[in-house]
Amino acid sequence: MKEYMVSITLTGVTTDEFNELLPAQKEYISKLVSQKKISSYGLSVDRTKAWFTFLGDSEQEIWQLLAGFALNKYMEIEMDEMLFHENTKLFFPQLFLIEKGFAHGFR
């Protein structure tokens, strides 16, 4: 499994059509997260830039997943295969934190 960083610039974020597509976009992203196709994502405070970490076998597979985004026509996409991606959640699993009594300090 390979890891890809996808940077998205969003255009037209103030249109009614864009706003109407948001629920479908959120639902699709949730689906990809539950399928472990997206491992992390974020959105800039001005809502014009988004970043996703995708997991897949090929760049073509990730492009196919991105084609399913409801907001696709409003997106300018850049994708890079990553050599590695460190994530603190990998170092401090929630179960370990709970067992050691640290969970409350990290929430």
Secondary structure, 3 states (H helix, E strand, C coil): CEEEEEEEEECCCCCHHHHHHHHHHHHHHHHHHHCCCEEEEEECCCCCEEEEEEEECCHHHHHHHHHCCCCHHHEEEEEEEECCCCCHHHHCCHHHHHHCCCHHHHC
